[in-house]
Amino acid sequence: MANSTPLDRQWAHLMALCKSESDFLADDRHPRLLQLVQAEIEVLARQMGFTERAIATRDFRAERSGRHIVRIIVG
């Protein structure tokens, strides 16, 4: 993403990790990779300020302005 902000990059990474998690859960063949992806999701989501509940339910939300993430919705 051209001129992406750190928050844009974090959001894109979090969404890619969630996609990988979904794929590994559906595939049911890579339990160790799934554990690694889940751990990385938890660390990144905490760094971004998501609540433990949002992390547990994977209820990640953000507000966009144009092509950029402007804030994380935590509550």
C-alpha positions in Angstrom: 0.0 0.0 0.0 1.6 3.3 -1.1 2.1 5.8 1.7 0.7 3.4 4.2 0.8 4.3 7.9 2.0 2.0 10.7 -1.6 1.3 11.6 -2.4 0.4 8.0 0.4 -2.1 8.0 -0.6 -3.6 11.4 -4.2 -3.9 10.3 -3.1 -5.6 7.0 -0.9 -8.0 8.9 -3.6 -8.8 11.4 -6.1 -9.5 8.7 -3.6 -11.7 6.8 -3.0 -13.7 10.1 -6.7 -14.1 10.6 -7.1 -15.4 7.1 -4.2 -17.9 7.7 -5.8 -19.0 10.9 -9.1 -19.6 9.1 -7.4 -21.6 6.4 -5.5 -23.7 8.9 -8.6 -24.4 10.9 -10.4 -25.5 7.7 -7.5 -27.6 6.5 -7.0 -29.3 9.9 -3.6 -30.5 8.9 -1.1 -28.0 10.4 -1.7 -27.8 14.1 1.7 -26.4 15.0 1.5 -23.7 12.3 -2.0 -22.9 13.6 -0.7 -22.5 17.1 2.0 -20.1 15.9 -0.4 -18.0 13.9 -2.9 -17.8 16.8 -0.1 -16.7 19.2 1.0 -14.0 16.7 -2.6 -12.8 16.4 -2.9 -12.5 20.1 0.4 -10.5 20.5 -0.3 -8.2 17.6 -3.9 -7.6 18.6 -2.8 -6.7 22.2 -0.2 -4.3 20.8 -2.9 -2.7 18.7 -5.1 -2.2 21.8 -7.8 -4.7 21.3 -9.6 -6.1 24.4 -9.1 -9.7 25.6 -12.8 -10.3 24.6 -12.2 -9.0 21.0 -9.1 -11.1 20.7 -10.8 -14.3 22.0 -13.8 -13.8 19.6 -11.7 -12.4 16.8 -14.0 -9.4 16.6 -11.5 -6.9 15.2 -13.0 -3.6 13.9 -11.4 -0.4 12.6 -12.5 2.8 11.1 -11.3 3.8 7.7 -11.0 7.2 6.1 -10.4 6.7 2.4 -7.7 4.0 2.0 -6.3 4.4 5.6 -7.2 3.0 8.9 -7.7 6.0 11.2 -8.6 4.2 14.5 -9.2 0.8 16.1 -12.6 0.2 17.6 -12.0 -1.5 20.9 -15.4 -1.4 22.6 
